[in-house]
Amino acid sequence: MAEPGLPADPAGPPLTGDEHAELLFLRAENALLRTERDILVKAAGWFAADAGVLDRRTEPEPR
C-alpha cells in the first residue's frame, strides 16, 4: 500500500525520447565529472605531499 501523498508507482510515467536522451547524457556527464574529481583529489594530495603539508612520516611539531 502506498503512503499518503505518494504516487502508487514510484517509477512514474515512462520517459519520452528526449527525456531518455537527456538522462543518458546526464549519466555520462556525471561519470565524467566523478572521474575528473577523483583525478583532482589525487593530484591535490600529491602536490600537498610534495610541499610537505601531508608528510605523515614525521611527528607533529609541538606547540
C-alpha positions as CSV (number, residue, x, y, z in Angstrom):
1,M,0.0,0.0,0.0
2,A,1.4,3.4,-1.0
3,E,1.9,6.1,1.6
4,P,-0.5,9.1,1.6
5,G,0.7,11.8,-0.8
6,L,3.0,9.5,-2.8
7,P,2.1,8.0,-6.2
8,A,1.4,4.3,-6.3
9,D,4.1,3.8,-8.9
10,P,7.4,5.2,-7.7
11,A,8.9,4.9,-11.2
12,G,6.4,7.3,-12.6
13,P,5.3,7.6,-16.2
14,P,7.6,6.3,-18.9
15,L,10.2,8.8,-20.3
16,T,9.8,10.4,-23.6
17,G,12.6,10.1,-26.2
18,D,14.0,13.5,-25.4
19,E,13.9,12.8,-21.6
20,H,15.6,9.5,-22.1
21,A,18.3,11.1,-24.2
22,E,18.9,13.8,-21.6
23,L,19.0,11.1,-18.9
24,L,21.7,9.2,-20.8
25,F,23.7,12.4,-21.4
26,L,23.5,13.4,-17.7
27,R,24.6,10.0,-16.5
28,A,27.6,10.1,-18.9
29,E,28.4,13.7,-17.7
30,N,28.1,12.6,-14.1
31,A,30.5,9.7,-14.7
32,L,33.0,12.1,-16.3
33,L,32.7,14.6,-13.5
34,R,33.3,11.9,-10.9
35,T,36.4,10.7,-12.8
36,E,37.7,14.3,-13.1
37,R,37.1,14.8,-9.3
38,D,39.0,11.7,-8.5
39,I,41.9,12.8,-10.6
40,L,41.9,16.2,-9.0
41,V,41.8,14.8,-5.5
42,K,44.8,12.6,-6.2
43,A,46.7,15.5,-7.8
44,A,45.9,17.7,-4.8
45,G,47.2,15.0,-2.5
46,W,50.3,14.6,-4.5
47,F,51.0,18.3,-4.5
48,A,50.3,18.6,-0.8
49,A,52.7,15.7,-0.1
50,D,55.3,17.2,-2.3
51,A,55.0,20.5,-0.5
52,G,55.4,18.7,2.9
53,V,51.9,19.6,4.0
54,L,50.8,15.9,4.3
55,D,54.1,14.4,5.3
56,R,52.8,11.7,7.7
57,R,56.2,10.1,8.3
58,T,57.2,12.9,10.7
59,E,55.9,13.6,14.2
60,P,53.7,16.8,14.5
61,E,55.6,19.8,15.8
62,P,54.9,20.7,19.5
63,R,53.1,24.0,20.0
